[in-house]
Amino acid sequence: MITMYEELRSERKGIRMTNLVDVRTSPVDGRMPTAPRPDRQQVLEIARSLVPGIRARVDECERLRRLPDATVEELRASGLLRVATLERFGGFGLGLDTGLTVATELGRGCSSTAWVLAQYLVHNWGASRFDAATQAEYFAGTVDVTCATAKAMITSTLVEQDDGFVLSGRWKFSSGIDHADWLWITRVASDSTDGALVPRGDFEIVDDWHTLGLKGTGSKEVLLANAFVPRHRILSVAHQRSIAEPGSALYDEDPTHRLPGHVWGYWTGSCLLGTAWAALERFETSLVGRRSSVSGRMTTENPLTQVALAESSAEIQCASLLFEHDMTRMRAAAEAGDVVGYESVCEVGRNAAYSYRLLLTSGRRLLDHFGSSVVYDGNPVGRLVGDLIAGTRHAVFGWEDNAEQYGRMRWGMGPLAG
């Protein structure tokens, strides 16, 4: 039986060549011919089919401190990089909600792979927020384009010229940068949160990624030295916070674009849901047949261990339900053309941050009840909990800031700056 993944893989070369020609010669508002588009359920099945392979490469991924080349090639061949890309560029146009759900599924196999895929999907979806010229330039090489983010600014200078800007600076935490065709800088200067797209040849990678978790994401520092950025590759903060963006007239085919981009940003760590489920599974299966080195009692007969399993599973289930709830209602709002305002954004931020808090609590509990062997390198539970700890450090996912925003909203105060 030939699977959808095998069909996509066997046809990939021809699809890619067709799109190369069409993107370069057709108007940006014309639809690009593609292979038969899989639906949401089919891409989730493709993601699940990749889990055993990427799980088998976890050790290699951590050793390299980036995704193995074989993993990136598999992501391209599977078509998963196209999930949230518009159909006009050869993508599947299934929306960012589907893309984030795909990342959750991959998180069951390798946290780092799922984290990087989520970044690539978000950027391929978000590229359509730029104007037509930028979109055409971004997808000119391949529909399976990859783009990393530079957000945590260390230093930056921006010099205006007649036809654009000259940008220099350093940024940290650029996940997936080793395999990135583009770099999306979300803070181009010290007094700005404008966005800029920079091609591969204009930045340098600084290898500083030595961490306790998400070791394979390669979230390294990037350096720009007098890189020229034409005006059309700059996206103002006003555009990023609204639906009145340069490319807004071009993406009616995907309703998830009708909402402000930052609504979805709180859930870009949704891959951690898969990580938490994997940690729970490894905890449950690894303890079968084991005895306590102190009492000699079967570990699974200990009531405290049983309670830990139950409580952690309940927390992960609650976090998963919050994710499904928000994805469903955001999709419904987008399809109905509803305006998602300040109140809804605050609630989504609260839900996401609380979910990550639940995942971290559940993981720490599993760590406490696993036994002393959890400290060894390569222990699956220890590794996965380390990934949860690292992933939940992301500034956007912080509980206190999101909870404060929600409280301010409920009492009629304006949002915090930033």
N, C-alpha and C positions, 0 to 999 in steps of 0.2 A: 504494500500500500504506500503510495507516494503522499507525503505530508505536505501541507501548505508551505512549511519552511523549505522543504526540498525543492518544491516548484519555484519558489522565489529565488533560491540559491542558483538553480540551474538556469534561470532566465535573467539573472542579475546583469550579466555582461551586456546583453542586448538592450535591456531597459536603460542602462546607464548611458550607452552610446546614443540612443534615441534622445534622451533628455539633454545630453551635451549639445547636440545639434539644435534641438528645438528651443532651448533657453537662449541660445546665442542669436537665433534668427527670427524668433517670434516675438510679438509685442508682449509686454509683461502682463497685460490684462487678458491674454488669450490662454485657454486651457492647454496644458501640455498632455500629449498622449502618454498613458502609463499602462502597465500590466493591470489585469483585473485587481481591483483594490480589495484587500481582505477587510473583514468587519472587525469590530471590537473583540468578539470572542475568539476569532482566529488569531489575532496578534497576541492575545493573552496565552493561547495555546502554544504559539511559537516561543514566547518568553519562557514558559514552563519547560519546553523541550530543551532549552539551552542551559537550564539550571545544573544538571549533572556535570556538563562539560566545564562550566566556569567554576563550579565547586572543586573539581579535580585540579584546577590551576590556581587555587588560592595561595598555596605555598610559593609558587613561582611569582604570582602577582605581588606578594609581600616582599619577596627577595628583590625583585626589580624596583619596587617602590613606584610602580606605574602599571597600567594594564599590559599584559603580554600582547605581542603583535597578533597572535592567533585569536585572542579574544576580540580585539578590535575588528579583525577581518570577519569573524563570525557575526558580530553585531551588524556589520555592513551587509554581509551576505544574507542575513536573516530578514533584512528590511526593517528592523526595529528603529533604525535612525530616522525613518520616514514617517513614523506614526503620527506625529503632530505637525508635519510639514504640509503646506497647502498643496492641493492637487495640481495647481497650475505649474508647480515646479517638479512634479513627479512624485509628490508625497501621497500619503494616505488620507490626510485631512481629517483624522479621527479626534482631534482636539487634545488639549493639554491634560484634561482629566484622564483620558485614556492613557496618555504617555506616562503620567505619574503612577497609574495603576500598574503599568508594565514594569516600571522601576521597582515597585513593591514586590512583584513576583520575582524579579531577578535578585532582590535582596536576600531571598532564601538560599541562594547559591553562593554569592560573593558580594559582600557589602560594598567594596571598593568599585567593582564593576557596575553595580546598580547606581551608586552615587554619581559616577562619571556619566553613565548613560542619561540619568536625569538632567544633568547639566547640558549635555548635547541636545536633548529633546527640547528643553526650555529655550535654548538659544535658536534652534531651527524654527521653533514656533514664533519666537519673539522677533526674528529678523524681519518679519512682515510688518512690523511696526515702523520700520524705516520707509523711505520713499521708494518709488518704483526703480529708480536707477541703482540704488543700493541693494535692493532685493535681487535684481538681475545680476549684479556683480557678485553678490554673496553666493548664489547658487550656480554661477557660470561654470564652475569646474565639475560639480557632481551633485546629485540630489542627496547623496550620503555625506554631506558636509559636516565637519565637526568644529565646534567653537567652544572655547573656555572663557571664563570670566575673570576679570581683574577688578576687585572691589575694595579690598583693604589697602588703602593708599598709605605709603610711607612718605614719599616725596613726589611732587608733581609740579611741572610748569607748562603753561599753555600760552603760546605766542600766536597772535592773530596775523594772518596775511590776507591779501586780496582774495585768493582763491581757496583759502582753508586755514588750517592751524598747524603749528609745529609743536608736537607733544613730547615731553621727556618726563621720566619718573620711574618709580618702583612701586610695585603692588604685590601683596602676599595672597596666598591661598587660592591659586589658580588651578582648580581641579581639572584633570584631564589634559593639561597643557602639552604634554609630550606628543600627543596624537592630534593636536588641534590645527585646523586649517586657518582659523581666525581667532582673534582675541577681542572680547567685548569688555571694554573698560567702562565701568558704571560710575566711576567718579574720576573725571578727567583733570580736575584741579582742586586745590585746597578749599576753595570757596564755591565749588560746583558739584552737583550730582548728575550733570549731563552724561550721556552715554556716547561712546565712540567705538567703531569697528575698525580693527587694525589687522591686516593680513599677516600670514606666517613670517614672511621675510623681514618684517619691521620690528620684531621683538626678540629679546634674548631670554633664555630660561636660566634661572639661578637655582641650582640644586640644593635646597635647604630642607627637604621633606624627610625628617626622621622623627617619627611619632609613635604614640602608644596604640593608636587605632586608625582605621581607614588608611593603612600603610600603603596600599596599592593605588590610591587615587592620584598620586603624583601631584598633589596640590602645592606646587612650587611657586617661588617668587618669580616675577617677570620684570624685565628691565627694558625701557624704551629710551633711546637716545636720539633726539631730534627727528622723530618720525613725523612725516607729513600726513595729515588727515584732511582730505577734501571736505568741504562743507556738507555735502550730502551724506557723509558717514558720521555726522554728529546728530544725536537725538536729544532734544532738550528735556529737562526734567518736567516741564509743563506737559509735554507729550506723553511722557512715561506715566504720569499720574491721571491721564484722562483717556477717553476713547477717540478724541479728536487728534489722531496721529497722522503723520504724512501718508502712511500706507493704508489708512482705515477704509478707503473706498475699494480696496483691492481684495479684501478677504471675507466677503459675505458668505463664502462657501463654508466657513468654519465658525459657528456661533460662539465658541469660547473666546474669540478675539473681540467680541463685543463688550467684554468686561475689562476694566483696568488691569494691566499686567500684574501689578503687585498683589491683587487678590489671590492669585495662584501661588505667589512666592512663598507663602507660609508653609505650603505643603511640598516644597521641592525636596525635603528630607523624607518623603514618604517611603523611600527605600528602606528606612530604618524599621518600618513595620515588618518587612520581610526578614530583616536581621533579627528582630526580637522573636518572631515565630521560629526561626532556625535555631536560636539559642534555647528556646523552650523544648524543641524537638530533641536537640542533642542532650540536654539535661535529662529528659525523660528516658531516652534510650541508653545513655551511657551509664546510668545508675543501676540498670537491671543486672542482677547477679553480683553486685558489689557488696562487700561487707565493710563495716566501720573498722578502721585499724585500731580503735580504742576499745570498743565493746564487743566486736566480732559479730554484731547484729547486722542482718541484711539492711542496707541503706534504705531501700524502698519500704521497709516496715516501720521506719521511724515516723511517728505522727507529724513531727515538725517538718520533715521533708515533704510529706504528703500535703501539708497545708501550704508550704512554699510553692509547690507545683500548682495547686489550685488558685492561690492568690495571684501569682504571676500570670497564669493563663487568663484570668479574669481581667487583669489590667491591660494585657495586650489586646484582648477581644474588645474592650471598651475603646481603646485607641483606634482600632480598626473600624469600629462602628462610627466613630466621630469622623474619620476620613471619608467613609462611604457616604455619610450624611451630607457632608459639605460638598463633595464632588457631585452628588445628585442634585442638590439645590442650586449650586452654581451653574450646572449645565441647564437646569430648568429655567433659571433666570435669564441666561444667555439666549436660549431658544425663544423665550417669550419677549425678548427685547427689554426686560426690566432693568432699571437703574439700580446697581448695587452701590449703595451709599456708605457713608462713614460708619453707621451702626453695624451694618452687615460685615464690613471689612474688619471691624474690631472684634466681632464675634468669631469670624473665621480665624483671626490671629490668636485669640484666646484658645479656641478649640485645638488648633495645631500645636501651640506651645504646651498646652496641658497634656496632649497626647504624647509628645516627646518626653515630658516629665514622667508619665506613666511607664513608658518603655524603659527609661533609665532606672526607675525604681524596681521594675520587674527584673531587669537584668542584674542589678546589684543583689537582689534577693537570691537569684539562682547562683550567683557567685558565692554567696555566703554559705549555701547549703550543698554545694557540690563536693567539697572536700579539698584537702591540701594540694592534690594533683592539679588543681586549676591554675597553679602558678607557673606551670611549665610552658615554655614556648611551644606553640602548635596545639595546645589544648583547645578544642573547638569552642567550649563554653567561654573560656577566658578570652579567646580571640574575639568572639562575637560581642561579648560585653564591652571589651575595649573599643570595638567599632561604635557601639552605642554611646559610650562616653565621649569619643572624639566627635561623632556626628552631632550630638546635642550641644556641643560648644559653639555651634554657629550662632552668630549674633542675632540673626533674624528669628531664631527659634526660642530665644530666652523667655522664660516664664514671667519673670518680674516685669519686664518692659511691656509685654503684651497684656499682662493682667492690669497694669496701671493704665494702659490705653483704654481697656474695656471699662474700668472703673470711672475714668474721666468722662467717657461717653455716656455712661448711665446717669451721671450727675450733671450732665449738660455742659461739660467743659470742652474746650477745643483739644485737638490732638497735640501730643508732644512734638516738638520739632525733630526733624531728621527722618 
